[in-house]
């Protein structure tokens, strides 16, 4: 599953992001996606492109403006893997 998620993330950033992350390394792209998911689930805005990468990639459920968003099952799997890869303690 990890390789599939990595491919999805890389493709989304390559096709939708402008700037360094479009062709950036996968770890930086994952860091941005993790930040976006974390911010959205805490009720913060993260920018149009970052938000739509998360929603259109299947990581986040779209919702009304200024509301706490929920991650999808894929989003939860990504977060769990990201935390493990980066030695976060839950």
NORGIJO-V273981 format. One line per field, one symbol per residue. psi: psi as a letter, one per 40 degrees, with the letter a starting at -180 (. if undefined). Layout:
psi = ???
This chain:
psi = ddddddddddddddediiadddeiidddddddddddddddeeeiieidddddddddeedihiiiifihiiiidddddddddddddefih.
